[in-house]
Amino acid sequence: MTNSALQFLKQLLETPTPTGSETRGQALVTQYMKKYADHVSMDIHGNVIGVLNPDAPVRIMLAGHCDEIGLMVQYISPEGYLTMSALGGVNVSLLQGERVIIQTAKGPIPGVFGVKPIHLMSEEDRKKPANLIHELWVDIGAKNRKDAEKMVALGDTATINSGWIELGNGLVACRAFDNRIGSFIIADVLRVLKGRKLNVAVHAVSTVQEEVGLRGAKTAAFHVDPHMGIAVDVGFASDFPGVNPKIVGEAKLGDGPILHPGPTYNPALLEMIKKSARKQKMATQLQPEARGVSTDAFALMMNRGGVASALISVPSRYMHSPVETISLKDAENTVKLIAATITNMTGKEKLR
């Protein structure tokens, strides 16, 4: 990974981009894409679209969603404590004792999820994890509701304050790898493809609101009207305690991008990706997806009269937690694999 790409990734992960409030992250994506794309635009929902070779008659759309799970201020108590609602699939049991950053009209402010001291818990309370978000509270240091309202407003969004940590063997932990890594990858593919002779038009789309229903991918796909589509997301690693590979399939960090056979994914496009991997002598992993309805690939497949779609995943541990962990090598190889697949396209692929 180049230094400029790595710095872009770090900055992107540091920037709070909860679902529905992706503006800050998308501004960074736009700046990066403008270095390499023929043109870059943003649609009404906030999807950012970078295009290479726009006049080619055959279009491929790359989709990586920029949004992350987050929180929203739902209620302010008379005492000045905040009740939050979940934006996307938040694991409520992980929230107590966490630090948060709330994005307000006046700028970011810190808060903490309060927790009753263990000394004051009953035996029953100690055994029962928190699973209802409205029973939790965020402390921003306000004296009362009036004081809190000077700092935050109802509807302000928040994210867990958990940043980039480098682990051993090229692994990195951070919140929001799901799926800022996908948004990063589709933007970096433009960098790799810049200057290459292409036979297809490439529309790299950093999509919004995936975590609440694939919304950005649905509307962007209708706009782009692609013939082929590749979605990039994180996939379930099975190389840590408690995960059953009989359920999710096998995947290990550092062993390469995950490819997915299944009814959502076009077998001819999948074979093209596999062939590109073999030509590069790149290791990949297979995880079958019997349904495959929870990523942008499904939105691509179901667009208009149908799109030949594929999903490439970066293996991730601890998904939807503040310590999502990936291998940077897997991310870099995913960029190379997509770029090679597109470079090898003739524009006359038989996909039916």
N, C-alpha and C positions, 0 to 999 in steps of 0.2 A: 504494500500500500504506500503511495507517495505521501510525503510529508503534508502537502496541501490537502490531500484527500483525508488524511487522518485528522488534521486540524478542523476540517469541515465537519467530520463526524463528531468529534468531541463537542464542538460548538452547538451542533444540532441537538445532541443529547442533553446539553446543559440548559437548553431553551424550553421552558414549559409549553407544551402543545397539547393540552387536553382536548378530547373530542368536542367539536363545535367551536373551539377557540384556537384554531391552528395558525392564526395570522403570523405570529412571531416566527414559528418554525418555517412556515412557507416563504417568508421573506428571505431567509437564509438559503433555502432551496433555489429560489428564483435567482439570487446572486450567483450561485454556483453554476446553475444551468446556463446562464447568459454567457459564460466563458466558452462554452462548447456547442450550444445549440444554434441552429439557423435562426430560430425565433422562439420566444418564450411568452406565454400568456397565462392569465388567471381567469377562471370562469366565475359565475355568480355565487357558487358554493364555496369557492376558495381552492379548488383543484388547480395545481400548477402544471402546465403542459409545456415540455420542451421538445422541439421537433428538429430532426435531422433528415435531410433529403426529402423535403415535403412534397415534391412533385411526382414522386414514384407512385404508380397506380395501386400497388399493394401496400397496405398499412399494417404495421404491427404495433400494438399498444403494450407498453410496460407499465405495471401498476404496483406501487409500493405505498402503503398508507402512512401518512405523516402523524396521525393522531395517536394519542396514548390514553389509557384509562386515567380518570381524574375524579375530582370532587367539585361540588358546587354549593355555595352558601344557600341553605334552604330556610333557615330560621335563626333569629337572634333572641336569646332569652332575656328576661328583665335584668338578670345579673351580668349580661354581656358575653355569655358563652354562645358559640356558634354550633348549630346543627347542620351537618352536611348531607347532601344526597350524592349518590354514586353516578358517575359518567362512565358507562361501560361496565365490564365485569370485574368490579373491585372485590378483592378478598377481604371482607370486613374483619375477619379474625386477626389480620396482620396490622390493623391500624392503631390500636392502643399503644401509647408511648412513642408514636412516630412524630417527626417534625414535618411541617407542611409549609409551602410557600403559596400565598394567596395573591393572585393578580388583581389589582384594583385600579381604579381610574387614576389614582395618585402614585401608582407604582407597586412593586411587590412588597408584601409585609409577611413576617414570619408568624407561625402559630404552632401549637403542639396539641396533639390528641391527649387529653388528660386521662389518667388511669387511677383508680382507687389503690392505695398502698396494699400490698399483700397482707400486711399485719392486720388490716381492718376488714379483710375478706372472710366470710364464713367458709366452712369446708365446701359447701355446695357451690359458692361463687368461684372458688379456686378451680373446680372441676369443669365449670361451664364457660366455654369461650364466647366472646362477644360475636354475635352473628346478625344483629340488627343495627344498621348504621344510625338510625334515629335515637338509639340509646347512648350513643357516644357524643362527645362534645369536644370542640376545639377552643383552646384558651389563647387569646391574642393579647392578654394583659389589660383588657378593658375593665373599667370600674363598674359599668352598667351598660344597658342597651344604648342609651344616648351616646355614651362615649364610644362604644363599638361602632355605631353608625357613622362616626366621624372617620373611621378607618376603613370599613368595608361596607359593601352594599349587597343586598340580596341578589343572587345570580352571579356573583363573582366566582371565578373558578380557582381551583387549587390543585397542586400536585405534591406528592411526597418529596421531601428534600433529601434525595439520595443520589449522589454523584458517581462519577467514573472512578473505579478501583481496578488497578491492574493486578491480576493474580498470576500464578505460575504458568509456564508453558504457553504463553500467548493468549491466555484467557482474560477477559475483561468483564466486570460486573457493573451494572448501572440500571437505574430505572429507565423504562421507555425504549429498550431495544425492540420491544413489540410496540410499534414497528418502525421506529425511526431508522433501523438498519435497512429496512426495505426501501424507504424513501431515499436513503443515502445511496443504496446500490443502483437504483434505476437512474439517479442523477449521474453517478460515476460511470455508468455504462456510456453515457454521452461523451464523457472525457476520452474513454478508450476508443470509441468509434470515430471521433473527430478526425477527419483527414483520410479515412478509409473509403474505398469505393463500395458503395452500398447499392443493392438492387431493390430495396424496399424502403418505405418511409417509416421512420422510427418516431413514435410518439411516447415519450417517457412522462408518465403522469404520477405526480405525488398527490395521492388522493386524500380526501378528508372523510371523517365520520364513519370509518369502517367499523369501529367498536360499537356502534349503535345501529348497524344494519346495512353495511356496505354502500352507504348512500352516495359518497363521492364517486366511487367506481361505476355505479349505475349510470349516473348522469354524464360522467366524462366519457364512458364507452358509447353512449348514445351520440354524443357530440363528435367524437373521433371516428366512429363507425369503422372499427378495425376488422381486418380479415383474420388476424391472429392476435393472441394476447398471452402475455406471460405475467403472472402475478408473483411478487416476491414478498414473503412473510417469514416469520420465525416458525419453526416446527419443534415438536416435542422431542427433546433428548431423552434417552432412556438409561443414561449412564450414571445415575445417582440413586441413592437409596429410596425405596418406596414406589418406584415406577415399574409397572408391569409391561414388558415389551410385547406380551401376548395381546395386549389391548391397543397400545399406541404404535407398535412396531419398534424395531431397533434403530437407534441413531446415536452416534457418539460425537462429542465436540472434537473438532480437529480432523475428522474423517471425511470431510467434504460436504457439499450441498446435498440436500435431500430432494429426490425426485419422487413424484407421486403418480402411480398408475391408479385408475379408477374411473367410474362413469362420468365424472365431471370433466375429465381431461382427455384431450384429443390424442389418440394413440400415435398418429403420424407425427404430430409435433413433438410428443414425448420421445419418439425414436430419433428425431432430428437432434434433440438436445443430448440424448445418450451418445449419438454418433460424434457430436462435437466434443464431448467429454473424452471419448476414446481417442480421438485424433490428438487431443492435447495431453493424453495420458494422465488425466485428472480423475482422482477418486471421487465417486459419488455414492450416495446411500439411497435405498428404496424404502419408502413407507407407503403402503397401499392406503387409499382413502375411499372407503365404501360409499360415503355420502358427499363429503367435500363441499359443504354449503356455507362454511364459516369464513371464507377468505374472499378477497377481491376476484379470484379466479372464477368463482361462481357467478358474480355479477357480469364478468366478461362473457362467459359461456352463454348466458341467457339474454344477451343484448340483441335487440332487433330480431333478425332472422337466424341468429346463432353465430357464435364465434369459436374458432378452433383455439382452445385455451390450454394452458399448462400452469402448474404451480411449482416454483422452486423455493425451498425453505432453507433458512439458516438454522442449524440445530441450536436450541436454547434450553438452558436449565432454569427452573424456578419462574416460569412464565406468569405474568400478572402479579409480580411481587416487586419490591424495591431493589432487588438484587438479581435481576435477570442476567444470565451469564452466557456469553458466546465466545467462540474462537474468532479472532480477527482474520486468521488464515481462511476460515470457511467463508467469511464475508468477501474477502478479496477474490477467492476462487469463484464465488457466485458471479461477481462482476465479469471475470474473465470468461466464464462459461456462457453467459448471456451474450456478451460481445462476440464471441466466436460463433455462436449459433446464428446470430443475425448476419455476420459477415459471410457465412456460408450459404445464405439464402439466395436463391436465383430469382425469386419473384414469380416462379411458375410451380410452386409446390402443390402437390396433390394431397389435399387434406380430408377429403370426403371418405 
